[in-house]
């Protein structure tokens, strides 16, 4: 009886919240680049308008993300969606979301309800755009299930699942982790020598898809006024700035997921032993779909659960995967609280929720506080085991269930050096030498990164090169596109390339000369950059010939250069190619030569396009440059294509020219300034 009353009260509250959403009280203001500035009395109403604006610009991607998070993607696209659907069911996101939903802040629940109501209203008005009817009506729970899947994947846990399925238990992303990475920089007034504090938002994500960036400005009478970017289908800003403070993320790589080898009972099926005590595996069946001749055919795949977590069998045994991202559902609530913070104390309190399982955070505010943390929900593990490998699943000594407080993670606040930075490298090199956290103060089982890369090496050079960093120099540092000398890839040593003597390799002398004479600036008009880029993309098949210390020998490089030369002659009929003739920024009918390479500060990575060219798919994607004074915040930004994913929209590709020319557009927190450049104002209905 008591439970029934609770449910009825909850439903009545939900209905009351929904009834308070008044679309006529919500205003969407589109600026000259189509970025939505959304104004409403309440955060829930802003969320409604935010959902509507996102759907106007990219309803398809939003739905695809939610389909994946709710185990329905294969129902729409068939076998290609099966992996995502299986993972969503393997981590039992539906169960954990349902169990924990009422632990969320009621104000945040209101926001989620406003957001889902906005999406449902858009779907009702545009039924022809619905991809899969079983997804609707959307609910806050369905949104959160997708977040669970997204965080599980970003924690590296999906790689462990793949390793179990493929009988290859290892961390397979080490070689590629650095090539598509992000940057963060914050500079205090001691270095700007002015009343301004700088923050560079420079997260490198895929340029398309469910984890690409969408920009917006959200304003409510409940204290929200924030500019920044988020992923399609997310109800708040993930990286950006409000009038008081700003933050950004880069991906970090401490140990955020573990795999356990279970000890199975010698005689009883599906029974495993922990400290000699028998436990029965819980058995489940995930449903995925095949599409054949227009029919959707459901297929069921078994999975299990142990006390350690999601469990699978392979030829060698039974293994469980455990990661903190599956233990709570309030990651987006934490981001929302970060949106609402007005000073460092409030922001840090939001971090203490420990709801985000990972991500470095760089921070700056109008009080001249700059801050860096290698953030995460890091388990407190028994030091007696090698947590980088498979650990025993037959003892409770490996069954962690507590986490380090945020204050015990590597961090730097207001350092004497006047800067913090990160480029997906070691948190123990996040500021000046005397300000850095010390690795010996942190448990080995946390397994924080200890390496540098080209971006971190170059950034530190630039940050320490001159004491005075004015705004123009700050922008030049952020937009730097030069590889350092020597090279500092953390997954290969390519420095021997520059030691090769051209006279010793006449067959590739022209190509080698272009590379050796190159200034290492990845300018689209550079022939040296073009030669190096073409070689870089031919190196893949040669990685298995790296030496034990990951060095490319001259002999291997000679073979790679011959392969590169043949590629250039086949596709370009020349041994001299400019970088911009090889790599393009492409959307629709628009193609632009573009700067950058993997692991320069302005990192770019591409995939095969046409006629031997590549098109950029990852890297510089959303850029925000923020200046804080004691009384005002200034914001400028650019996105790689445009803020709409609809080809018919004028904002499908209208920022591409800004982007390739290192330019930005001005954003404003002031309503009168926003209205002064508005091209459209309307209510979401």
C-alpha positions as CSV (number, residue, x, y, z in Angstrom):
1,X,0.0,0.0,0.0
2,X,2.8,2.4,0.9
3,X,4.6,1.8,-2.4
4,X,1.3,2.4,-4.3
5,X,0.9,5.8,-2.6
6,X,4.5,6.7,-3.4
7,X,4.0,5.8,-7.1
8,X,0.8,7.8,-7.2
9,X,2.4,10.8,-5.7
10,X,5.3,10.6,-8.1
11,X,2.9,10.4,-11.0
12,X,0.9,13.4,-9.8
13,X,4.1,15.4,-9.4
14,X,5.2,14.4,-12.9
15,X,1.9,15.6,-14.3
16,X,2.1,18.8,-12.4
17,X,5.6,19.5,-13.7
18,X,4.5,18.8,-17.3
19,X,1.6,21.1,-16.9
20,X,3.9,23.9,-16.0
21,X,5.7,23.8,-19.3
22,X,4.4,26.7,-21.4
23,X,5.9,26.8,-24.9
24,X,4.6,30.4,-25.3
25,X,6.9,31.4,-22.4
26,X,9.9,30.0,-24.2
27,X,11.8,31.9,-26.8
28,X,14.4,30.5,-29.2
29,X,16.6,33.2,-30.8
30,X,18.7,32.1,-33.7
31,X,21.8,34.2,-34.4
32,X,23.4,34.7,-37.8
33,X,25.1,31.3,-37.5
34,X,22.0,29.5,-36.4
35,X,23.1,28.9,-32.9
36,X,20.1,28.8,-30.6
37,X,19.9,31.2,-27.6
38,X,17.0,29.9,-25.5
39,X,15.2,32.0,-22.9
40,X,12.5,30.9,-20.5
41,X,11.4,31.5,-16.9
42,X,12.5,28.0,-15.6
43,X,15.3,25.6,-16.3
44,X,12.7,23.0,-17.2
45,X,11.2,25.3,-19.9
46,X,14.7,26.1,-21.2
47,X,15.3,22.4,-21.5
48,X,12.1,22.1,-23.5
49,X,13.3,24.8,-25.9
50,X,16.8,23.2,-26.0
51,X,15.3,19.9,-27.0
52,X,13.2,21.5,-29.7
53,X,16.1,23.4,-31.1
54,X,18.3,20.3,-31.1
55,X,15.6,18.3,-32.9
56,X,15.2,21.1,-35.5
57,X,18.9,20.8,-36.2
58,X,19.6,17.1,-35.8
59,X,16.6,14.9,-34.8
60,X,18.1,11.9,-36.6
61,X,21.3,11.7,-34.6
62,X,19.4,12.2,-31.3
63,X,17.2,9.3,-32.1
64,X,20.1,7.1,-33.1
65,X,21.8,7.8,-29.9
66,X,18.7,6.9,-27.8
67,X,18.0,3.8,-29.9
68,X,21.5,2.6,-29.0
69,X,21.1,3.4,-25.4
70,X,17.8,1.5,-25.2
71,X,18.9,-1.6,-27.1
72,X,16.9,-0.7,-30.2
73,X,19.4,0.5,-32.7
74,X,19.6,-2.9,-34.5
75,X,15.8,-2.7,-34.9
76,X,16.4,0.4,-37.0
77,X,19.6,-0.4,-38.9
78,X,20.0,-4.2,-38.4
79,X,23.2,-6.0,-37.6
80,X,25.4,-2.8,-37.6
81,X,23.5,-1.7,-34.4
82,X,23.9,-5.1,-32.7
83,X,27.0,-4.3,-30.7
84,X,25.6,-1.1,-29.1
85,X,22.3,-2.9,-28.4
86,X,24.1,-5.8,-26.7
87,X,26.3,-3.5,-24.6
88,X,23.2,-1.5,-23.4
89,X,21.6,-4.7,-22.2
90,X,24.8,-6.2,-20.9
91,X,25.3,-3.3,-18.5
92,X,21.6,-3.5,-17.5
93,X,21.2,0.2,-17.8
94,X,17.4,-0.1,-17.7
95,X,17.5,-1.8,-14.3
96,X,20.0,0.6,-12.7
97,X,18.2,3.7,-14.0
98,X,14.9,2.5,-12.7
99,X,16.4,1.6,-9.3
100,X,18.2,5.0,-8.8
101,X,15.9,7.4,-10.7
102,X,14.3,8.8,-7.5
103,X,17.7,9.5,-6.0
104,X,18.2,12.3,-8.5
105,X,17.7,16.0,-7.5
106,X,14.0,16.8,-8.0
107,X,15.0,20.0,-9.8
108,X,17.1,18.0,-12.2
109,X,14.2,15.5,-12.8
110,X,12.1,18.5,-13.8
111,X,14.8,19.5,-16.3
112,X,14.8,16.0,-17.7
113,X,11.1,16.0,-18.0
114,X,11.0,19.3,-19.7
115,X,13.6,18.1,-22.2
116,X,11.8,14.9,-23.0
117,X,8.5,16.7,-23.4
118,X,10.2,19.0,-25.9
119,X,11.4,16.1,-27.9
120,X,8.1,14.3,-27.8
121,X,6.3,17.5,-28.9
122,X,8.7,17.8,-31.8
123,X,8.1,14.1,-32.7
124,X,4.3,14.6,-32.5
125,X,4.5,17.5,-34.9
126,X,7.0,15.8,-37.3
127,X,5.9,12.1,-37.3
128,X,7.6,11.5,-40.6
129,X,11.0,12.0,-39.0
130,X,10.5,9.3,-36.4
131,X,13.1,6.5,-37.1
132,X,11.6,3.8,-34.9
133,X,8.2,4.1,-33.3
134,X,9.0,1.9,-30.3
135,X,11.4,4.5,-29.0
136,X,8.5,6.9,-28.3
137,X,7.3,8.4,-26.2
138,X,10.7,9.3,-24.8
139,X,11.1,9.5,-21.0
140,X,13.9,10.8,-18.7
141,X,14.8,7.2,-18.0
142,X,15.5,6.5,-21.7
143,X,17.8,9.5,-21.9
144,X,19.8,8.3,-18.9
145,X,20.1,4.8,-20.3
146,X,21.9,6.3,-23.2
147,X,24.3,8.2,-20.9
148,X,25.1,4.9,-19.1
149,X,26.1,3.3,-22.4
150,X,28.1,6.4,-23.5
151,X,30.1,6.4,-20.2
152,X,30.6,2.7,-20.3
153,X,32.2,3.0,-23.7
154,X,34.3,6.1,-22.8
155,X,35.6,4.3,-19.7
156,X,37.3,1.7,-21.9
157,X,35.1,-1.1,-20.5
158,X,33.7,-1.8,-24.0
159,X,37.2,-2.7,-25.1
160,X,37.4,-5.3,-22.3
161,X,34.1,-6.8,-23.5
162,X,35.5,-6.9,-27.0
163,X,38.6,-8.6,-25.6
164,X,36.5,-11.3,-23.9
165,X,34.4,-11.9,-27.0
166,X,37.5,-12.1,-29.2
167,X,39.6,-14.1,-26.8
168,X,42.1,-11.2,-26.6
169,X,42.1,-9.7,-23.1
170,X,44.2,-6.6,-23.4
171,X,43.9,-2.8,-23.6
172,X,43.7,-2.4,-27.3
173,X,43.4,1.4,-27.6
174,X,46.9,2.5,-26.6
175,X,48.2,3.1,-30.1
176,X,45.3,5.3,-31.1
177,X,44.6,7.0,-27.8
178,X,46.8,10.0,-28.6
179,X,45.9,10.8,-32.2
180,X,42.5,12.3,-31.7
181,X,43.0,13.8,-28.3
182,X,41.9,17.1,-26.8
183,X,43.6,20.1,-25.2
184,X,42.8,22.4,-22.3
185,X,44.7,25.6,-21.3
186,X,44.0,28.1,-18.5
187,X,46.2,31.2,-17.9
188,X,46.0,33.4,-14.8
189,X,46.5,37.2,-14.6
190,X,50.0,36.8,-13.4
191,X,50.9,35.7,-17.0
192,X,48.4,37.8,-18.9
193,X,49.6,40.8,-17.0
194,X,46.1,42.3,-17.2
195,X,42.8,41.9,-15.5
196,X,41.9,39.0,-17.8
197,X,42.1,35.2,-17.1
198,X,42.0,32.9,-20.2
199,X,40.5,29.5,-20.8
200,X,40.8,27.5,-24.0
201,X,38.0,25.0,-24.7
202,X,39.5,22.6,-27.2
203,X,37.9,19.2,-27.0
204,X,38.6,17.0,-30.0
205,X,35.7,14.7,-30.9
206,X,34.3,13.1,-34.1
207,X,33.0,15.8,-36.4
208,X,29.8,13.8,-37.0
209,X,27.7,11.4,-35.0
210,X,26.3,11.1,-31.5
211,X,29.5,12.4,-29.8
212,X,30.0,15.4,-32.0
213,X,29.4,18.9,-30.6
214,X,26.3,21.1,-30.7
215,X,26.5,24.7,-29.5
216,X,23.8,26.6,-27.6
217,X,23.2,29.4,-25.2
218,X,20.8,28.6,-22.3
219,X,19.2,31.3,-20.1
220,X,16.6,31.0,-17.4
221,X,15.3,33.2,-14.6
222,X,16.5,30.5,-12.2
223,X,20.1,31.6,-12.6
224,X,21.2,29.8,-15.8
225,X,23.2,31.8,-18.4
226,X,25.7,29.5,-20.1
227,X,27.3,29.2,-23.5
228,X,28.9,26.1,-24.7
229,X,28.5,22.7,-26.4
230,X,27.0,19.4,-25.7
231,X,26.3,16.1,-27.5
232,X,23.1,15.6,-29.5
233,X,20.3,14.6,-27.1
234,X,21.9,15.9,-23.9
235,X,19.9,18.3,-21.8
236,X,22.6,20.6,-20.5
237,X,26.0,22.0,-21.5
238,X,29.0,19.6,-21.2
239,X,31.8,22.2,-21.8
240,X,31.5,26.0,-21.8
241,X,31.3,29.0,-19.6
242,X,28.7,31.0,-17.7
243,X,29.0,34.6,-16.6
244,X,31.3,33.6,-13.7
245,X,33.3,30.5,-14.6
246,X,34.1,28.0,-17.4
247,X,35.5,24.5,-17.8
248,X,36.5,22.0,-20.4
249,X,37.4,18.4,-20.6
250,X,40.1,16.1,-22.1
251,X,40.0,12.3,-21.9
252,X,42.2,10.8,-19.2
253,X,43.5,7.3,-18.9
254,X,43.7,6.0,-15.3
255,X,42.5,2.5,-14.8
256,X,38.7,2.9,-15.0
257,X,37.7,-0.6,-15.8
258,X,38.7,-4.1,-14.7
259,X,38.3,-7.6,-15.9
260,X,38.1,-10.7,-13.6
261,X,38.7,-14.3,-14.4
262,X,36.1,-16.3,-12.4
263,X,36.9,-19.6,-10.8
264,X,34.1,-22.0,-11.9
265,X,32.9,-24.9,-9.8
266,X,34.4,-28.2,-11.1
267,X,31.1,-30.0,-11.2
268,X,28.2,-27.5,-11.1
269,X,27.2,-25.6,-14.2
270,X,27.2,-21.8,-14.0
271,X,28.5,-21.8,-10.4
272,X,31.6,-19.9,-9.5
273,X,33.7,-19.8,-6.3
274,X,34.7,-16.8,-4.3
275,X,36.8,-17.5,-1.2
276,X,35.6,-21.1,-1.6
277,X,32.0,-20.2,-1.4
278,X,29.7,-21.1,-4.4
279,X,27.7,-18.5,-6.2
280,X,25.3,-19.0,-9.1
281,X,25.7,-16.9,-12.2
282,X,22.6,-14.8,-13.0
283,X,21.5,-15.6,-16.5
284,X,20.1,-13.1,-19.0
285,X,19.3,-12.8,-22.7
286,X,19.9,-9.7,-24.7
287,X,17.6,-9.1,-27.7
288,X,19.1,-7.8,-30.9
289,X,17.5,-7.6,-34.4
290,X,18.5,-8.6,-37.9
291,X,16.8,-6.9,-40.9
292,X,16.1,-9.4,-43.7
293,X,13.9,-8.7,-46.7
294,X,12.2,-5.9,-44.8
295,X,11.6,-8.1,-41.7
296,X,12.9,-7.4,-38.3
297,X,14.1,-10.7,-36.8
298,X,14.8,-10.8,-33.1
299,X,17.8,-12.8,-32.0
300,X,18.7,-13.5,-28.3
301,X,22.3,-13.7,-27.0
302,X,23.1,-14.9,-23.5
303,X,25.1,-13.0,-20.9
304,X,25.5,-13.3,-17.2
305,X,26.1,-11.4,-14.0
306,X,28.4,-12.2,-11.1
307,X,29.1,-10.2,-7.9
308,X,31.9,-8.6,-9.9
309,X,29.7,-7.3,-12.7
310,X,28.6,-8.1,-16.3
311,X,29.9,-11.5,-17.3
312,X,30.6,-13.3,-20.5
313,X,32.0,-16.7,-21.5
314,X,34.7,-17.4,-24.1
315,X,36.9,-20.4,-25.1
316,X,39.3,-19.8,-22.3
317,X,36.9,-19.2,-19.4
318,X,34.3,-17.0,-17.7
319,X,35.1,-13.3,-17.2
320,X,33.4,-10.3,-15.5
321,X,33.8,-6.6,-16.3
322,X,33.6,-4.0,-13.5
323,X,33.6,-0.2,-14.0
324,X,32.4,2.7,-11.8
325,X,30.3,4.1,-14.7
326,X,27.7,1.4,-14.1
327,X,27.3,2.2,-10.4
328,X,25.5,5.6,-10.6
329,X,23.2,7.4,-13.0
330,X,23.8,11.1,-12.0
331,X,26.6,12.0,-14.4
332,X,24.4,14.4,-16.3
333,X,23.1,15.8,-13.1
334,X,26.7,16.7,-12.1
335,X,27.3,18.4,-15.4
336,X,24.1,20.4,-14.8
337,X,25.4,21.4,-11.3
338,X,28.6,22.5,-13.0
339,X,26.4,24.6,-15.4
340,X,24.8,26.3,-12.4
341,X,27.9,27.0,-10.3
342,X,28.9,30.6,-9.8
343,X,32.2,30.2,-8.1
344,X,35.0,27.7,-7.5
345,X,33.6,26.4,-4.2
346,X,30.2,25.5,-5.8
347,X,32.0,24.0,-8.8
348,X,34.2,21.9,-6.7
349,X,31.2,20.7,-4.6
350,X,29.7,19.5,-7.9
351,X,32.9,17.5,-8.6
352,X,32.6,15.9,-5.2
353,X,29.5,14.0,-6.4
354,X,32.0,11.7,-8.2
355,X,29.4,11.1,-10.8
356,X,31.7,11.5,-13.8
357,X,33.7,8.4,-14.1
358,X,36.6,10.1,-15.9
359,X,37.8,13.1,-17.9
360,X,40.4,15.7,-17.1
361,X,38.9,19.1,-16.2
362,X,40.4,22.5,-16.8
363,X,38.8,25.5,-15.1
364,X,39.0,29.3,-14.9
365,X,36.8,32.0,-13.4
366,X,36.4,35.7,-13.0
367,X,38.2,35.6,-9.6
368,X,41.4,34.5,-11.4
369,X,41.1,30.9,-10.1
370,X,42.6,28.4,-12.5
371,X,42.4,24.7,-11.8
372,X,43.2,21.3,-13.3
373,X,42.2,17.9,-12.1
374,X,42.5,14.4,-13.5
375,X,38.9,13.7,-12.5
376,X,37.2,10.4,-12.1
377,X,35.4,7.9,-10.0
378,X,38.5,5.9,-9.2
379,X,38.2,2.6,-7.3
380,X,40.2,2.0,-4.1
381,X,41.9,-1.3,-5.1
382,X,44.0,-3.8,-3.2
383,X,47.6,-3.1,-4.1
384,X,48.5,-6.8,-4.1
385,X,47.3,-7.3,-7.7
386,X,48.3,-6.3,-11.2
387,X,45.2,-4.3,-12.2
388,X,46.5,-3.6,-15.7
389,X,45.9,-7.3,-16.4
390,X,43.1,-9.8,-15.7
391,X,42.7,-10.1,-12.0
392,X,41.4,-13.1,-10.0
393,X,37.6,-13.3,-9.6
394,X,37.8,-15.8,-6.8
395,X,38.4,-13.5,-3.9
396,X,36.6,-10.6,-2.3
397,X,40.0,-8.9,-2.0
398,X,39.6,-7.8,-5.6
399,X,36.0,-6.8,-5.3
400,X,36.3,-3.0,-4.8
401,X,33.3,-1.0,-3.8
402,X,34.7,2.3,-2.6
403,X,36.3,5.3,-4.4
404,X,38.9,7.9,-3.8
405,X,37.6,11.3,-2.7
406,X,38.0,14.0,-5.3
407,X,40.5,15.8,-3.1
408,X,42.8,12.8,-3.3
409,X,43.1,12.9,-7.2
410,X,45.9,14.7,-9.0
411,X,45.1,18.4,-9.2
412,X,46.6,21.9,-9.3
413,X,44.9,25.1,-8.2
414,X,46.2,28.6,-8.9
415,X,49.8,27.5,-9.5
416,X,52.7,30.0,-9.3
417,X,53.5,29.2,-12.9
418,X,50.3,30.9,-13.9
419,X,49.1,28.2,-16.2
420,X,47.5,24.7,-16.3
421,X,47.3,22.5,-19.4
422,X,46.5,19.0,-20.5
423,X,46.7,17.2,-23.8
424,X,45.7,13.7,-22.8
425,X,49.1,13.2,-21.2
426,X,50.3,12.7,-17.6
427,X,48.5,14.6,-14.9
428,X,51.9,14.9,-13.2
429,X,52.9,17.4,-15.9
430,X,50.0,19.7,-15.8
431,X,51.6,23.0,-14.9
432,X,55.1,24.4,-14.2
433,X,57.7,22.0,-12.8
434,X,57.4,23.2,-9.2
435,X,53.6,23.1,-9.3
436,X,52.9,19.6,-10.6
437,X,51.3,16.8,-8.5
438,X,53.9,14.1,-7.6
439,X,53.3,10.6,-9.0
440,X,54.6,8.9,-5.8
441,X,51.7,10.4,-3.8
442,X,49.2,8.3,-5.7
443,X,48.5,4.6,-5.5
444,X,50.0,2.4,-8.3
445,X,46.7,0.7,-8.8
446,X,45.2,4.1,-10.0
447,X,47.5,3.7,-13.0
448,X,47.6,7.3,-14.1
449,X,49.4,8.2,-17.3
450,X,53.1,9.1,-17.0
451,X,53.9,10.0,-20.6
452,X,54.1,13.1,-22.7
453,X,53.0,13.4,-26.3
454,X,53.6,15.8,-29.2
455,X,50.8,18.1,-28.1
456,X,51.8,18.3,-24.5
457,X,55.5,18.7,-25.4
458,X,54.7,21.6,-27.8
459,X,52.2,23.3,-25.4
460,X,54.7,23.4,-22.6
461,X,57.3,24.8,-24.9
462,X,54.9,27.6,-25.9
463,X,53.6,28.3,-22.4
464,X,57.1,28.7,-21.0
465,X,58.6,30.4,-24.0
466,X,57.6,33.9,-22.9
467,X,56.4,35.2,-19.5
468,X,53.8,37.5,-20.9
469,X,50.9,35.8,-22.6
470,X,48.5,38.4,-24.0
471,X,45.3,37.4,-25.7
472,X,46.8,37.3,-29.2
473,X,49.6,35.1,-28.0
474,X,47.1,32.9,-26.2
475,X,45.2,32.3,-29.4
476,X,48.4,31.6,-31.3
477,X,49.3,28.9,-28.7
478,X,45.9,27.4,-29.0
479,X,46.0,27.4,-32.8
480,X,49.6,26.1,-33.0
481,X,49.9,23.5,-35.7
482,X,53.6,22.6,-35.5
483,X,55.1,19.3,-34.4
484,X,57.9,19.6,-31.8
485,X,61.6,18.7,-32.2
486,X,62.2,16.0,-31.3
487,X,58.9,14.2,-32.0
488,X,57.2,12.9,-28.9
489,X,54.6,10.4,-30.0
490,X,53.9,8.1,-27.1
491,X,53.1,5.1,-29.2
492,X,56.0,5.2,-31.7
493,X,59.4,6.8,-32.2
494,X,59.5,8.4,-35.6
495,X,62.6,10.5,-35.0
496,X,64.9,8.1,-36.9
497,X,63.1,9.4,-40.1
498,X,64.8,12.7,-39.8
499,X,68.2,11.1,-39.3
500,X,68.1,9.2,-42.6
501,X,70.5,10.5,-45.3
502,X,68.8,11.2,-48.6
503,X,71.9,10.0,-50.6
504,X,71.6,6.6,-48.9
505,X,68.0,6.2,-50.3
506,X,68.0,7.5,-53.9
507,X,64.7,5.6,-54.6
508,X,62.8,7.9,-52.2
509,X,65.2,10.9,-52.1
510,X,62.7,13.5,-53.3
511,X,60.1,12.4,-50.7
512,X,62.7,12.2,-47.9
513,X,64.1,15.6,-48.8
514,X,60.7,17.2,-48.6
515,X,60.2,15.7,-45.1
516,X,63.7,16.5,-43.8
517,X,63.5,20.2,-45.1
518,X,60.0,20.7,-43.6
519,X,59.6,23.2,-40.8
520,X,57.1,20.8,-39.1
521,X,54.3,23.3,-39.5
522,X,51.1,21.5,-40.8
523,X,50.1,24.2,-43.1
524,X,47.7,23.1,-45.9
525,X,50.0,24.8,-48.5
526,X,53.1,22.9,-47.3
527,X,54.7,20.3,-49.5
528,X,56.7,19.0,-46.5
529,X,53.6,18.6,-44.5
530,X,51.9,16.8,-47.4
531,X,54.8,14.3,-47.7
532,X,54.8,13.6,-44.0
533,X,51.1,13.3,-43.8
534,X,51.0,10.7,-46.7
535,X,53.8,8.8,-45.0
536,X,52.0,8.9,-41.6
537,X,48.8,7.3,-43.1
538,X,50.9,4.6,-44.7
539,X,52.5,3.5,-41.4
540,X,49.6,1.3,-40.2
541,X,50.8,-1.9,-41.8
542,X,54.3,-1.4,-40.4
543,X,53.4,-1.1,-36.7
544,X,54.0,-4.8,-36.2
545,X,57.6,-4.1,-37.1
546,X,58.2,-1.6,-34.4
547,X,61.1,-2.5,-32.1
548,X,60.5,-3.5,-28.5
549,X,61.0,0.2,-27.5
550,X,58.6,1.2,-30.3
551,X,61.2,2.7,-32.6
552,X,60.9,2.6,-36.4
553,X,64.2,1.5,-37.9
554,X,65.6,3.0,-41.0
555,X,65.0,-0.2,-42.9
556,X,61.3,-0.2,-42.0
557,X,61.0,3.5,-42.7
558,X,62.6,2.9,-46.1
559,X,59.9,0.4,-47.0
560,X,57.2,2.8,-45.7
561,X,58.6,5.6,-47.9
562,X,58.5,3.4,-50.9
563,X,54.9,2.5,-50.2
564,X,54.1,6.2,-49.8
565,X,55.9,7.1,-53.1
566,X,53.9,4.5,-54.9
567,X,50.6,5.8,-53.4
568,X,51.5,9.4,-54.4
569,X,52.3,8.4,-58.0
570,X,49.1,6.3,-58.3
571,X,46.7,8.9,-56.9
572,X,48.4,12.2,-57.6
573,X,50.9,11.5,-60.4
574,X,53.5,13.4,-58.4
575,X,56.1,13.0,-55.6
576,X,55.3,16.5,-54.3
577,X,51.8,17.0,-52.8
578,X,50.6,19.9,-50.6
579,X,48.9,18.9,-47.4
580,X,45.7,20.6,-48.4
581,X,45.6,18.6,-51.7
582,X,45.6,15.5,-49.6
583,X,43.3,16.2,-46.7
584,X,40.0,18.1,-46.9
585,X,37.3,19.3,-44.6
586,X,34.2,18.0,-46.3
587,X,30.5,18.5,-45.7
588,X,27.9,18.1,-48.5
589,X,29.2,19.7,-51.7
590,X,31.8,21.9,-49.8
591,X,35.4,20.8,-49.7
592,X,38.2,22.9,-48.1
593,X,41.9,22.2,-47.8
594,X,42.6,22.1,-44.1
595,X,45.5,22.3,-41.6
596,X,46.6,19.8,-38.9
597,X,47.8,16.3,-38.4
598,X,47.3,13.7,-35.7
599,X,48.9,14.9,-32.4
600,X,49.6,18.5,-33.3
601,X,47.9,21.0,-31.0
602,X,45.3,21.5,-33.7
603,X,44.9,17.8,-34.1
604,X,43.3,16.4,-37.2
605,X,42.7,12.8,-38.3
606,X,41.0,11.6,-41.5
607,X,39.7,8.6,-43.3
608,X,39.8,7.6,-47.0
609,X,37.7,9.9,-49.1
610,X,38.2,9.8,-52.9
611,X,41.0,9.9,-55.4
612,X,43.6,9.1,-52.8
613,X,42.5,12.0,-50.5
614,X,41.3,11.8,-47.0
615,X,38.5,13.8,-45.3
616,X,38.8,14.9,-41.7
617,X,36.6,12.9,-39.3
618,X,38.2,13.6,-35.9
619,X,40.0,16.4,-34.2
620,X,39.4,20.1,-33.8
621,X,35.6,20.2,-33.5
622,X,34.4,22.8,-31.1
623,X,36.6,25.7,-29.9
624,X,35.7,28.2,-27.2
625,X,38.1,31.0,-26.2
626,X,37.0,32.6,-22.9
627,X,38.3,35.8,-21.2
628,X,37.2,36.5,-17.6
629,X,37.5,39.9,-16.1
630,X,36.4,40.7,-12.6
631,X,33.0,42.0,-14.0
632,X,32.5,40.4,-17.4
633,X,33.0,37.3,-19.4
634,X,33.9,37.4,-23.1
635,X,33.3,34.3,-25.3
636,X,34.2,33.5,-28.9
637,X,33.8,30.1,-30.6
638,X,33.7,28.1,-33.8
639,X,32.5,24.7,-34.8
640,X,33.9,22.6,-37.6
641,X,31.0,22.7,-40.0
642,X,27.9,24.5,-38.8
643,X,25.4,24.1,-36.0
644,X,22.8,22.2,-38.1
645,X,23.1,18.6,-39.4
646,X,20.3,19.2,-42.0
647,X,21.8,19.6,-45.5
648,X,19.1,22.0,-46.5
649,X,19.9,24.4,-43.7
650,X,22.0,27.5,-44.4
651,X,23.9,26.6,-41.2
652,X,24.9,23.1,-42.4
653,X,28.4,24.3,-43.3
654,X,28.5,28.1,-42.7
655,X,31.4,28.0,-40.2
656,X,33.8,26.0,-42.3
657,X,35.6,29.1,-43.7
658,X,36.0,30.5,-40.2
659,X,37.3,27.2,-39.0
660,X,40.0,26.5,-41.6
661,X,41.3,30.1,-41.3
662,X,41.6,30.0,-37.5
663,X,38.8,32.5,-37.0
664,X,35.9,32.6,-34.5
665,X,32.5,34.2,-34.0
666,X,31.6,36.4,-31.0
667,X,29.1,35.0,-28.6
668,X,27.4,37.1,-25.9
669,X,25.7,36.5,-22.5
670,X,23.8,39.8,-22.9
671,X,20.3,39.5,-24.3
672,X,20.3,42.9,-26.0
673,X,23.4,42.0,-27.9
674,X,22.0,38.6,-28.9
675,X,18.8,40.2,-30.1
676,X,20.8,42.7,-32.1
677,X,22.2,39.9,-34.3
678,X,19.2,37.7,-34.3
679,X,17.8,36.4,-37.6
680,X,14.9,34.5,-36.1
681,X,12.8,34.5,-32.9
682,X,10.1,32.0,-32.2
683,X,8.4,29.8,-29.6
684,X,9.0,26.0,-29.8
685,X,5.6,24.9,-31.2
